[in-house]
Amino acid sequence: MARRGSYSKGVAKREEILEAALAIVARVGYGRTTVRELADAVGLSQTGLLHYFGSKEDLFTAILARRDATDRLAFAPPADPTPDIPGSLMQVLRHNADVPGLVELYTRFAGEAARPEHRAHTYFRDRYHDIRRLAAEGVAELQRDGRLPAHLDPQRFAVLTVALMDGLQMQWLYDPEIDMADHVAYLWELLSAPAPPSTG
């Protein structure tokens, strides 16, 4: 019984750490967030904090995974036959503009984790795979509903959509005047516009 209670307390403490870390990283960014600051926020030593995650890289990977879970609850399109892909993308980008520190963490870690030995490599590999799959399924549904041109390749379009999202966020970090959601809306207008009449 004591062991079960200790496990429950450990899970609760880990959740507390992740919630505090999300708020801190969103506010000050990855580059200026220290393990000491996170540890102080939850009343632990630096060693005590890392005990729950194993390493600093594992801690920041867990923060990103928690961000994903939170965003899915808030912005995932409902399971209906006509998903609102552009609407969901624009909601996520508008939200991301309010949490620049998390965007910085994501973009910096995404580049670093391209190395197979990086501790976040599996997280990003699986994340990209899942997002591409979901995007391709959504595009196929919209094609069946007549809301997207039938000639689009859902798989290739999904790859381009992920590249668009990541690229917009990188450019936005350099120039916050860029309206990420507006650019997604513009692209979608181009895709869904009727083809011009043939002049032949």
C-alpha positions in Angstrom: 0.0 0.0 0.0 2.8 2.4 0.9 4.5 1.7 -2.5 1.2 2.5 -4.3 0.9 5.7 -2.4 4.5 6.7 -3.1 3.9 6.0 -6.8 0.8 8.2 -6.9 2.7 11.0 -5.2 5.5 10.7 -7.7 3.0 10.9 -10.6 1.3 13.9 -9.0 4.7 15.6 -8.5 5.7 14.9 -12.1 2.4 16.5 -13.3 3.1 19.5 -11.1 6.5 19.9 -12.5 5.2 19.8 -16.1 2.5 22.3 -15.5 4.9 24.7 -13.9 7.5 24.1 -16.6 4.9 24.8 -19.4 4.1 28.2 -17.9 7.8 29.2 -17.3 9.1 28.1 -20.7 6.2 29.8 -22.4 7.1 33.0 -20.7 10.9 33.1 -20.8 11.8 30.6 -23.5 14.0 27.5 -23.7 17.3 29.4 -23.8 16.6 31.3 -20.6 14.9 28.5 -18.7 17.2 26.8 -16.2 16.7 23.6 -14.3 17.3 25.6 -11.1 14.4 27.9 -11.9 12.1 24.9 -12.6 13.2 23.2 -9.5 12.6 26.3 -7.3 9.1 26.7 -8.8 8.1 23.3 -7.4 10.1 23.2 -4.2 12.8 20.7 -5.3 16.5 20.7 -5.7 17.9 20.4 -9.2 18.9 16.8 -8.6 15.4 16.1 -7.1 13.8 17.6 -10.2 15.8 15.5 -12.7 15.0 12.4 -10.7 11.6 12.5 -12.2 12.8 12.7 -15.8 16.4 11.4 -16.0 18.1 14.3 -17.8 17.5 17.8 -18.9 16.8 16.7 -22.5 14.2 14.2 -21.2 12.6 16.9 -19.1 12.2 19.3 -22.1 11.0 16.5 -24.3 8.3 15.8 -21.7 7.4 19.5 -21.7 6.8 19.3 -25.4 4.8 16.2 -25.1 2.6 17.8 -22.4 2.2 20.8 -24.8 1.0 18.5 -27.5 -1.5 16.8 -25.2 -2.9 20.1 -24.0 -3.2 21.4 -27.6 -5.0 18.3 -28.7 -7.6 18.8 -26.0 -8.0 22.4 -26.9 -7.7 22.5 -30.7 -8.2 19.0 -32.2 -11.0 18.9 -34.7 -14.0 16.9 -33.6 -14.5 13.4 -35.1 -16.9 14.4 -37.8 -17.0 13.5 -41.6 -15.9 17.0 -42.6 -12.9 18.1 -40.5 -12.0 21.7 -40.3 -8.3 21.3 -41.0 -7.5 25.0 -41.8 -9.5 26.2 -38.8 -7.6 23.9 -36.5 -4.3 24.9 -37.9 -5.1 28.6 -37.6 -6.2 28.1 -34.0 -3.0 26.4 -33.1 -0.9 29.1 -34.7 -2.8 31.9 -33.0 -2.3 30.1 -29.7 1.4 29.6 -30.4 1.9 33.3 -31.0 0.9 33.8 -27.4 3.5 31.3 -26.1 6.7 32.3 -27.9 8.9 30.4 -25.4 7.3 27.1 -26.3 7.7 27.8 -30.0 11.4 28.5 -29.4 11.7 25.3 -27.4 10.0 23.3 -30.2 12.0 24.8 -33.1 15.4 24.5 -31.3 14.8 21.0 -30.1 13.4 19.9 -33.5 16.7 20.8 -35.1 18.9 19.3 -32.4 16.9 16.1 -32.3 17.5 15.3 -35.9 20.6 13.4 -34.7 19.5 9.8 -34.0 21.4 9.8 -30.7 19.5 12.8 -29.3 17.1 11.8 -26.6 14.2 13.6 -28.2 14.8 12.0 -31.6 12.1 9.3 -31.2 9.6 11.9 -29.9 10.0 14.1 -33.0 10.1 11.1 -35.4 6.9 9.7 -34.1 5.2 13.1 -33.8 5.9 13.9 -37.5 4.6 10.5 -38.5 1.4 10.9 -36.5 0.7 14.5 -37.7 1.3 13.6 -41.4 -1.0 10.6 -41.0 -3.8 12.7 -39.5 -3.4 15.5 -42.0 -3.5 13.0 -44.9 -6.6 11.4 -43.5 -8.3 14.8 -43.1 -7.4 15.9 -46.7 -8.8 12.6 -48.0 -12.1 13.2 -46.1 -12.3 16.8 -47.5 -11.7 15.4 -51.0 -14.5 12.9 -50.7 -16.7 15.8 -49.5 -15.8 17.9 -52.5 -14.1 20.6 -50.4 -10.6 20.0 -51.9 -9.6 19.2 -55.4 -9.5 15.5 -56.2 -6.0 15.8 -57.8 -4.3 16.6 -54.6 -2.1 13.8 -53.2 -3.1 13.6 -49.5 0.3 12.1 -48.4 2.4 14.7 -50.2 0.1 17.5 -49.1 0.4 16.4 -45.5 4.2 16.6 -45.7 3.9 20.1 -47.2 1.5 21.2 -44.4 3.9 20.1 -41.7 6.7 22.0 -43.4 4.5 25.1 -43.7 3.7 25.0 -40.0 7.3 24.6 -38.9 8.6 27.1 -41.4 6.1 29.7 -40.4 7.0 29.4 -36.8 10.7 29.7 -37.6 10.1 32.9 -39.6 7.8 34.3 -36.9 10.6 33.9 -34.3 12.7 36.2 -36.5 9.8 38.5 -37.4 6.8 38.5 -35.0 4.9 40.8 -37.4 4.3 37.8 -39.6 0.7 36.6 -39.1 1.1 32.9 -39.2 -2.7 32.1 -39.2 -3.3 34.6 -42.0 -0.8 32.9 -44.2 -2.4 29.5 -43.6 -5.8 31.0 -44.5 -4.4 32.5 -47.7 -2.9 29.2 -48.8 -6.2 27.4 -48.1 -8.0 30.0 -50.2 -5.7 29.3 -53.1 -6.3 25.5 -52.8 -10.0 25.7 -52.5 -10.6 28.3 -55.2 -12.2 26.9 -58.4 -9.8 26.3 -61.2 -9.8 29.0 -63.9 -11.7 28.1 -67.1 -9.6 26.5 -69.8 -8.6 28.8 -72.6 -8.0 26.0 -75.0 
